[in-house]
């Protein structure tokens, strides 16, 4: 197993020109990232100056360049206004009202003009707020407008004419009078109501919006600091940048001690695991929807410091936040004009959702929440510490969301094994191919899933009639200190086969940089082909042919990219291997390769067992997987023997319910 990394500084180095004028790096205060509060302020100023160039003459809308969302150009213009207004509010409020660039005067003028004739089809008017699915997107933006006004009340709201305040209130109340989407959207009316109450305009309508949201939040809490985004089991970055952020920030601003004491410990527990999901190079985990918000992933980390509910030392808090900001600044997330692109580094269509528009990436503004901390706060004055992922190798099981977190200190890489999160609500049917950002077995901070149109990475599936099944609704089965197990029903595309009572039980066990991957098919017809893939590795197209020639020693597949190497080694049940192309690439490169193993369900098997060993590493000296484990299979029982003399025994269906796997033996 790799030796733990030491706590020495590993400075992040840029790979693309910075889009804004920046102060010189401060490697004494910030030995890892070089960034200080001054850099954060410079980034905010640069982002705002770039975005405001696209404002309409009266500043009512900000029409950023790019393809429109499904909500239309006018809604997109409001989105550009509202989300950058939030950034301006954090920047100015964090400076105690100092506004040397006069940002707030432009946004205040825009509010007055946008609410003058809302709903009118002209160059400045804001769209009215409707129901989700019927002009609902403005409800999302109302939360940013309300929160920004709440943070800047002395310099915006109180300086607006009385008539403009009345019009703004009436527009905002549209969020209280229409139906949100059945998820985190209910926190948008809460945020609007919190602002109205803070300026003396509360009533029964605002009280009901807050009570309703908090009641729903309780029903969505699953433990270990994790909320599902609405009914079901959708766990992703929304847990941090929405489900913790809005209610806890409301409690903080309202000085609601009872609510802070109730919600705060959940945030602290969440951050104990979530803080591990940032790579040593600053990248957040690439999993779930709305990833184009990028460094908004750090909002919950900043919120913990702001409210006092964090397990992180101040220097570690800044390390995570600055690492994430610098990661995207240095890798081309901004265009040459200083505007955030629709994608991850540069533009990347598969990272987006149908609701993504040119202004959408500016929810990244939430990542600037730490600016509300005063300049003399320890988060800004303490010496940067290493990121949590830079410590000794760790494996952390989070059964509540169904995640297994695996970090390796030698390379600072983070992997998230998914045995519980799926973007399917209880009342929805399962339709192939599913969402690649949820349906895969594993995600990381240096690889992204392939698109739905390409060979899926980190996938297990059946093949019948030339059609491959999808992994959609995921049912957690069991967990241990370093393993998780789940089950799913293989679903074929519409018109394809339906296999009665068929299912696939899967288990991942992490050990150092290795991943033991076990699959048990149940009630699957004899002769059915089974395919399992490993990590998608972004490679240069010219080097692809060199890696597609077949397997290495013991059938091991090895794919080497610029920053990572992915390996996949068959242990039991697999009969052939191949490397598949993903010409649509991933968020980490325009071209990718995927290793794949193939086997089948043999004659007389009540359930077939398939075992493999996988790894993803940034360590150039990592050894091959061959010889690091062997598998012995007897029926549904798998015995794994490790080279250090330890062994792990997995009995599928060995639990008291006849379905839950039982794991015994040495699993350290």
Secondary structure, 3 states (H helix, E strand, C coil): CCCCCCCCCCCCCCCCCCCCCCCCCCCCCCCCCCCCHHHHHHHHHHHHHHHHCCECCCCCCECCCCCCCCCCHHHHHHHHHHHHHHHHHHHHHHCCCCCCCCHHHHHHHHHHHHCCCCCCCCCCCCCCCCECCECCHHHHHHHHHHHHHHHCCCCCHHHCCHHHHHHHHHHHHHHCCCCCCCCCCHHHHHHHHHHHHHCCCCCHHHHHHHHHHHHHHHHHEEECCEECCCCCECCCCHHHHHHHHHHHHHHHHHCCHHHHHHHHHHHHHHHHHHHHHECCCCCECCCCCCHHHHHHHHHHHHHHHHHCCCCCCHHHHHHHHHHHHHHHHCCCCECCCCCECCECCCECHHHCCCCCCCCHHHHHHHHHHHHHCCCCCHHHHCCCCCCHHHCCCEEEEECCCCEEEEEECCCCEEEEEECCCECCCCCCCCCCCCCHHHHCCEEECCCCCCCCCCCCCCCEEEEECCEECECCCCEEEEEECCEEEEEECCECCCCCCCCCCCEEEEEEEEECCEEEEEEEEECCCCCCEEEEEEEEEECCHHHHHHHCCCCCHHHCEEEECCCCEEEEEEEECEEEEEEEEECCCECCECCEEEEEEEEECCCCCCCCEEEEEEEEECCCCCCCCCCCEEEEEECCEEEEEECCCCEEEEECCCCCCCCCCEEEECCC
